[in-house]
Amino acid sequence: MSVERVTENGDGLHWFKSSYSGSDGGDCVEVAAGLHGVYVRDSKAAGGGPVLRVGRGEWAAFTALAAGGPEV
């Protein structure tokens, strides 16, 4: 698995937060799909904190395992 920390989050990304996140916005991560991978950031630092870029295959494997299913 490769994860890259990026300082520029790429303008034009549409960030999503889990519906399980608290109403104050500080209890979750946000995710955005981009051309070069999936971007992940801490919702508490939205817009000003570090952003990780993960490959699409790695993200698919992570979400499958997190959901309790077989690895992709």
N, C-alpha and C positions, 0 to 999 in steps of 0.2 A: 504494500500500500504506500502510496506517496501522497504527502500533504504539503502544500506550499503556502507559506504565509505571504500575503500580498498587502502592499501598502495602499495601492489604488484599488478600490472595489469595482471599478468599471461603471461609469455613468450609464444610466438607463436600466439598471437592474431593478426588478420588482421583488421586494423582500416579503417573505411570508413567515408568520409566527404561528406556532401550534395553538389550536383552540383550547388546549389544556393549560396554557400559560395564564398566569395571574392577571387580573385586570389592571394592575399598576405597571405592567410591561417589563418588570425586572426579573422574571422567573424562568426565562426560556432562552433559546437561541433562535435566530432568524436565518432563513435559508433563501437563496436566490439561484435560479438556474441561469447560466450564462453560456456563451459560445464555447468557452474553453474549460468548462467544468461547472461544479456546484460550489457556491460561495456560502460560507457559514460565519456568523458573527454573534456576539453576545448581545441580547436585546437591551441590556442596560447601557451599552456603549454604542447604540445604533448611530451610525453616521460619523462617529469619531474614534472608534476603537479598531483593534486589529481585525483583519478578515482572513479566513483560511480559504484556499481554493483546493478542492478535492476533485479527482477525476470522476467522470460519470459512472464508470464501472465500479469504482471503489465505493461511491455513494450508494449505488444499487445494492451492493453486498452488505454494507452497513445497515441500511434500512431493512433489508430482508432479515438479517440476524436480530435486529432490535425488535422486529415484529414477531419473532419466534419461529420464523420459517427457515427453510434451507438456504444456504449461501448461494448466491447467483454465480 
